[in-house]
Amino acid sequence: MICAAARVPAGVRQDGPWRALKVAGPFDFGTTGVIAALARPLAEAGISLLPVATFDTDYLLVKAGALDDSLIALQSYGHSVQLPAG
């Protein structure tokens, strides 16, 4: 289950904190290789990820402490990264 840390019931094991990277979509449901193209640079940088797929886009969850290195790894492969304002 993925939820806000404040919503985890007492006594339930949890992991985090995580940061979510939203893949710009929407994608046609038949599009393949999106997660693979993003996972490769992260794997090569030694960064674990938790992929989450929805109907029309995907999210990559990375540990909060690995966010900066994740952005660098993705950009080094030519992926465009935009951070939200604020």
C-alpha positions in Angstrom: 0.0 0.0 0.0 1.3 3.5 -0.8 0.0 6.4 1.3 1.1 9.5 3.1 3.3 8.7 6.1 0.8 10.3 8.4 -1.9 7.9 7.3 0.0 4.7 8.1 -1.8 2.9 10.9 0.0 2.3 14.2 1.9 -0.9 14.2 2.2 -1.3 10.4 5.7 -1.5 9.1 6.6 1.3 6.7 9.5 2.6 4.7 10.5 6.1 3.6 10.5 8.9 3.2 10.0 8.8 -0.5 9.8 11.4 -3.2 7.6 10.9 -6.3 8.6 11.8 -9.8 5.7 12.0 -12.2 6.3 10.9 -15.8 4.8 13.4 -18.2 1.8 11.8 -19.8 -0.7 10.8 -20.8 0.6 7.7 -22.6 -1.4 5.3 -24.7 -1.9 2.2 -22.7 0.0 0.2 -25.3 3.2 2.2 -24.9 6.0 0.0 -23.8 9.5 0.7 -22.3 8.8 3.9 -20.4 9.8 2.5 -17.0 12.7 0.6 -18.5 14.1 3.8 -20.0 13.9 5.6 -16.7 15.0 2.7 -14.5 18.2 2.0 -16.4 20.0 5.3 -15.5 18.8 5.0 -11.9 20.0 1.4 -11.6 23.4 2.3 -13.1 23.7 5.0 -10.4 22.8 2.5 -7.7 19.5 4.1 -7.0 16.5 1.9 -6.0 13.1 2.8 -7.2 9.5 1.9 -6.7 7.5 2.2 -10.0 3.8 3.0 -9.8 1.7 2.7 -13.0 -1.6 4.3 -13.5 -3.9 4.2 -16.5 -2.3 7.1 -18.4 1.0 7.9 -16.7 3.6 6.5 -14.4 5.4 7.6 -11.2 8.8 6.7 -9.9 9.3 6.7 -6.1 12.8 7.2 -4.9 14.1 7.6 -1.4 14.1 11.3 -0.4 17.9 11.1 0.2 18.5 9.9 -3.4 16.3 12.6 -5.1 19.2 14.8 -6.2 21.3 11.9 -7.5 18.2 10.6 -9.3 17.6 13.8 -11.1 21.3 14.0 -12.1 21.1 10.3 -13.4 18.0 10.9 -15.4 19.3 14.1 -16.9 22.6 12.4 -17.8 20.5 10.1 -20.1 18.8 13.0 -21.8 15.6 12.9 -19.8 14.0 16.3 -19.1 13.3 17.0 -15.4 11.0 19.7 -14.2 10.5 20.4 -10.5 7.3 21.9 -9.3 7.4 25.6 -8.4 7.8 26.4 -4.7 
